[in-house]
Amino acid sequence: MVGARLDDAALLADPAPIRPWFDTALGGPSLPLALTRVSGGASNSLFLVRRGDRRYALRRPPATANDRTSHDFERELRLARALAATDIPHARLVGGTTEPDWIGGPFIVLDWIDGFTPRDPMPEPFADDRDLRRALGDSVIDALASIARVDWRAAGLDGFGKPDGFLARQVDRWLAQYARSQTRELAGLDALTAWLRANTPPAAPAGLMHGDYSFANVMIAPDRPARVAAVIDWELTTIGDPLLDLGHLLSSWADDTTGPTWAHYIHWDRGFRSRAEAAERYAGRSGRSIDHLPFYMALALFRLAVILEGSFARYVRGQSDNPRHAAFEERVPSLIAQAMRTVERA
């Protein structure tokens, strides 16, 4: 066992320190491990772990992780255990730890999911089959509805968030985050936040939220029938208003009535339902009212704009050289503009 953090390169070169953990978690004979890095850098590092004929996903925080890291991974472990008792498509939890005993820091291990994150051009048979693409979109909606249906208290998630007053807090919460990193004025922001304050609907029943639900955060099974194999990237999950998840998803969903959206990586005109049809499908499967959908879409766009503006501010201050962050100079105003179009049509 080790106390100092093993960097990613050392773990890739010699995964022996973590082998006893796998042997204990999985039982049976001790087997060698082979690790391949899938992603890494400023965000969590993701590794494909091969052990015998089985594959697993191992995630660990970056070397620059802050004091909240262990808390965040403990939340993720708690959620993964809760998902096991639900019908939400998810990767099965193998285990994990927040202790430094094995590789010098927290990690979580899940079953490896075969599939793809949908973006065009999609792999066959999803590239041009309009019926299959429609079914793919339906499965994304249905998976979101399954999150909203979870009895979060029965799942052991009491205290996982602060649902009381969740919706009423949102404008102030995100304005405060914007103020902390502000480097410029954003046209339309004052009008947008004024509309959101004036049109906040009554609180809906609290529920489990993914926090960043979109086509980018699902894995689609690679074969027929079209289905979500797993919802991924739960870092922003909480107990709040699940309709904000719907607002985020549908703010990306384009049809011939909406104009362009921020999810330009999907060819929405190739088989997908209209946004209105998608919303009705969600309502039928979740049991939640969509009467105030424009509010939730506008709030989701406002929130996304603030998050991306924080990354742009780091670029402006020389704290990031990521070209994606530089591109947010134009993308953030486009999100505010999309939100204003949404409220003007409400």
N, C-alpha and C positions, 0 to 999 in steps of 0.2 A: 504494500500500500504506500501511497505517496501523499505528501502534503502540499508541495509546490505544484503550481499549475503546469501540466504538460502542454506545450504549444501544439498546434494542429500538425505541424510537420513531424514532430517527435512521435505523436500518436499514430500518424500514418506509417512512419517508418517501423515502429515497433508497438503493436497494440497489446503486447503481453500484460501491461498493468491492468487492463480492463477485462482480460480474459477470465479471471476468477469470478468477477461479478456476473458475467454471462453464464458461466458454469453453474453458479448458485441459483440464478434466476430461472434457468431453463432446465436444469437437472440433466441426468444422463451422463455419458462420458464427457471428459474435457475435450474440447475441440478447438483447433486453431482458428483465429479470426483473420480476415482480410478486409481492410477499410479502404474506401474510395471517397474522396471529398466531392460532394455534389455542389455545395456552395459554402461561402465563408466571407470573412472580411469584417465590415462594421456591424453586420447583423449576426444572428445566430449562425454557427457553423453546422452544416448538415452533412452527415456521412452515411453512405451505404455500407452496411456491415454484412459480410458473408460469413456464415458459420455452418459448416457442412453444406447441406442443400437448402438451407433457409436463408432468407434475407431480412434485414432489419434496418430501420432508420434510427440513427443516433443524432440528437441535437444537443448542442452545448452553447453557452453564451460566448461572445467574443472576449478577447483578452482585456479589453477596456471596460468590461462590465462594471456597473456601479453597485452601490450597497443594496439596491432593491433586487438584485439578480436572484438571490436565493428565495426571496419572497415570491418573485414572479414565477420561478420554476415550481415552487410548492403549490401555487395556484394552478399551474398547468397540470401537475400531477393529480391534484384534487379533481379538476375538471375531467381528465382522462378516465379516472375511476368512475365518475358519475355518468359519463357517456356510455359506459358498458351496459347500463340498465335501460338504455333508450333505443329508439329506432332510428336515430340520427346516423347516417353513414359516416363512419369514422375509422381511423387506424387503431387497432387494438393495442392497448398499453401492455408492454412487457414489464416495465418498471422504470425506476430512476431514483435519483438521490439529490439532495441539496448539500451533501457533505463533501469535503475535499479528499476523502480517503483513497479514491481510486485514480482519478486523473487530475486532482487538484482543484476540483470545482464541480458544480452541479451538471447533471445531464439527464436526459430522458430518452428512453428507447421504446419504439413503436414497431409494429409490424410494417414491413415495406409494402407500399401500395403500387400495384401495376396500373398504369393509366397515364393520362395526359391532362395538363391544364389547358382548357379550350381557348385557343386564339387562332385566327386564320393566317395562313392556310392550315386547316386542321388535317390530321392524318386520315387516311381511308379507314373505314368507309364513310367518314363524316364530312369529307371535303365538299361534296356536291349533292348528297342525298337530302333533299329538302324535308322529307318526312322524318328522317333520322335526326336531322338538326332540330326540327321542331320538338321531337321527343327528348333530345338533349336539353333544350331550354326548359321543357316541362319538368325534367328531373331536377334541374337546378332550383326551380321554384318549389318543388315538392320537398326537397331537402331543407330549404329555408323554413317552410311551414312546419316541418318536423321539429326544428329547433324551438319554434314558438309554442309548440304543444307540450313541451316538457313540463312535468310537475317538478319544478326546481327544488322545492322543499323536500319532497319525497326522494329526490335524487341526492340529497345530502348537501345541497348548495345554499343552505341558510347562512346568511352573513357573507355571501360571496360578492355582494354589491350593496349599493344603497338605493333601493328602488323608490323609497318615499321622496317625492319631489323631483324625481329624475328629469322629467321633461322640462319642468319650470326652471331648472338650473342650467340648461344647456347653453343658452345664448351667452349668459354671463361667464360660464366656464370657458367657452371657446374664445370669447373676446379677451378674457384675461390672458389666455395663452398667446393670442395674437399680439397683445401689448408687450409681452415679455420679450418677443423677438422682432418687434416691428422695425423695418428699415425703410418703409415707404407707405404712402397713402394708397388705398385700393378703392378705385371708383366704384360706386354702387354699394359699398359695404354698409354704410350708415342706413341707406334706404332698405336694404335687405334685413338687417337686424331689427329695424323698427317694425317691419312687416311681421317678422317672426314673433316679436314680443306681442304684437296686437292680435295675432292669430293662433297663439298657442292653444291647442285643444285641451279639453279635460283629460286628466290622467287616465290612461288605459291600464288594464290589469298588468301587473308586473310579470315579466317572463325572462327566460334566458336569452341573451343576445350574443351573437358572434362578435359583433363590433366592427367587422371589415368584410362583410359578405358580398362577394362579387364572383364573376366567372374566373377571376385570377386566383381565387382561394378555394376552388374545388378541384378534385381529381376525377376525371371521367374514365370509366372502364373502357378498355381499348376495343371491345367487341360488342356485338349486338346482344340484347337490346340496349339502347342508350340508357345509361344510369350513372348517377354519382357514386363513385367508389368510396370517396371519403371527402368530408369537409376538412380543410387544413388551415393552419395559421390562426390559432385561437388566441393570440397574444392580447387582444383587446376585449376579450369576453368579459361580460358582467351580467348582473341582474338589473334590468331596466325596462325599456319599452321596445319590444321586438319590432314594432312598426318602423323604427329608425333603421333597422337592418333592411326592411323592405324598401324604404325610401332610398337607401344607398344603392341597392341592386337596381331599382327601376330608374334611378337617375342616370344609370349607365345604358339603359335599354332604349334603343332607338327604333322608330318606325317612320312611316311617311308623314306622320302628324307632328313629330317632335323636333325635327332638326337634328344636327349632330350632337353627340354626347361625348363624355370623356373616354368612353370605352371604344376607341377607334380601332382596337385590335380584333373586333368581331364584325363580320359582314352580316349585319342584322337583317338585310333584305333577302337572305337566302334561307327561308324556311321558318324563321322564328315567329312566334305569335306577336301580335301588337302589344304595346305596353298595357293598354286597357285590359286585354284578354289575360295577360300575365297577372295583373293585379287581381282580377276576378278569380283566377285559379288559386292564387294564394289565399284569398278570403275564404273560399270554399273549403280549403284543406286545413287552414289554421283556426277558423272560427272567429277571426278578428275583423273588425270593421275597417274598411278602407275609405271612409267618408272624408278623412282629412289627409289624404295621400299627398296633395301638393305641399302641405306644410312639411311633412316628413321628408319629401324629396328636397325641398329647399334647405331644410336644416342639415340634411346629409351633405349637400353640396357646400354649404357654409363651413361645416366641420372639416371636410376634405380640403377645402381651400386653405384653412388655417393650418392644418397639418403640413401641407406642401409648402406654404409660405415660410414655415419654420425651417425647412430644409433649404429654401432659397436664401433665407437670411444667413444661414451658416456659410453658404457659398459666397455671399456678398462680403462677409467678414473674414474671408480667407480661411474658414474652418473646414471647408470641404472643397475638393477639386472634382467632384463627381459631375460629369456633364449633364446628367439627368436633373440635378439640382439647379443647374444654370437654366435649363429649359423651363423651369417653373416660373421664370420671370413673365412668360406669356401665358402659361397654362393656368396659373392662379386667377388672373383676371377673366379668363374664359370660363372658369367655374362660377365666378360671381355673376357673370353675364348669363350663364345658363340658369342659375338660380333665379335671377330677376325675370327671365322669360317664363319660368315656371310659375312664379307668383302672379305675374301679369295675366296669365291664362286661368288662374284659379277662380 
